[in-house]
Amino acid sequence: MVEALSVEDKRAIGRDIANVQFGWPIGLPVCRPLGDGLWEVRSSLPSRREARVLFGFHDGALIALAAFFKKTQATPAKELATARQRLKEATS
C-alpha cells in the first residue's frame, strides 16, 4: 500500500505516526484505541483518502501491524484479525 502512495500522502502518514510516537498518549482525531492493546493512527491524506495504520506496543516501541484505506465506517474484520495476529507474534 505505502509504496504506491504519493510523496505528500507518505509524509502525512509519517507525520501522524511521529505525532503518536513522540506525543504519546494522544487521542482523537489522530489516534483511537481498538481494544486488546491495538490502536489506530487516523490519517486524512492530501489525495482525499482516509488511511489507517493499526499498531500496538512492545517493550515501549510502537509496532506498525497493518495499513489500509478506509472505505466504510467500520474497521474491516480482516485487517483487525491480521493486526491482532501480528501483535501476538511480535509480543510472544
C-alpha positions in Angstrom: 0.0 0.0 0.0 2.6 2.6 1.1 4.9 2.1 -2.0 2.1 3.3 -4.3 1.4 6.5 -2.4 2.4 10.0 -3.5 5.2 11.7 -1.5 2.6 14.0 0.0 0.5 11.1 1.2 3.5 9.3 2.7 4.5 12.4 4.5 1.0 12.8 6.0 1.0 9.3 7.3 4.6 9.6 8.6 3.7 12.9 10.4 0.7 11.3 12.1 2.8 8.2 13.2 5.5 10.6 14.5 2.9 12.6 16.5 1.8 9.3 18.1 5.4 8.2 18.9 6.5 11.5 20.3 3.3 12.8 21.8 2.0 9.6 23.5 -0.6 9.4 24.9 -2.6 11.1 22.1 -6.3 10.7 21.3 -8.7 11.6 18.6 -8.6 12.8 15.9 -5.2 11.2 15.3 -5.3 8.1 17.4 -8.0 5.8 18.7 -8.0 2.6 20.8 -9.4 -0.6 19.2 -9.1 -2.8 22.3 -6.8 -5.7 23.3 -3.7 -3.5 23.0 -4.5 -2.5 19.4 -4.7 1.2 18.3 -5.2 3.0 15.0 -3.5 6.1 13.6 -6.0 8.0 11.5 -4.6 10.0 8.6 -6.5 12.3 6.2 -4.4 12.3 3.1 -3.9 15.2 0.6 -5.3 12.8 -2.1 -8.6 13.0 -0.2 -8.4 9.4 1.1 -8.5 8.2 4.6 -5.7 5.9 5.7 -5.4 3.8 8.8 -2.3 2.2 10.4 -3.0 -0.3 13.1 -0.4 -0.6 15.7 0.5 -1.9 19.2 3.3 -1.6 21.6 6.1 -4.0 22.7 8.8 -3.1 25.2 7.9 0.6 24.8 8.2 0.6 21.0 5.4 1.3 18.6 4.9 -1.6 16.2 3.0 -0.9 12.9 1.0 -4.0 12.2 -1.4 -3.3 9.3 -2.4 -0.4 7.0 -5.4 0.2 4.7 -7.6 2.8 3.1 -10.8 3.5 4.9 -13.8 2.8 2.7 -16.6 2.2 5.3 -17.4 3.3 8.8 -16.3 0.0 10.4 -12.7 -1.2 10.5 -12.5 -4.3 8.3 -12.6 -7.5 10.3 -9.8 -9.0 8.2 -7.5 -6.0 9.0 -8.2 -6.3 12.7 -7.6 -10.1 12.6 -4.3 -9.6 10.8 -3.1 -6.9 13.2 -4.1 -8.9 16.3 -2.2 -11.9 15.0 0.9 -9.9 14.2 0.8 -8.2 17.6 0.5 -11.6 19.2 3.5 -12.9 17.2 5.6 -9.8 18.0 5.0 -10.0 21.7 5.4 -13.7 22.3 
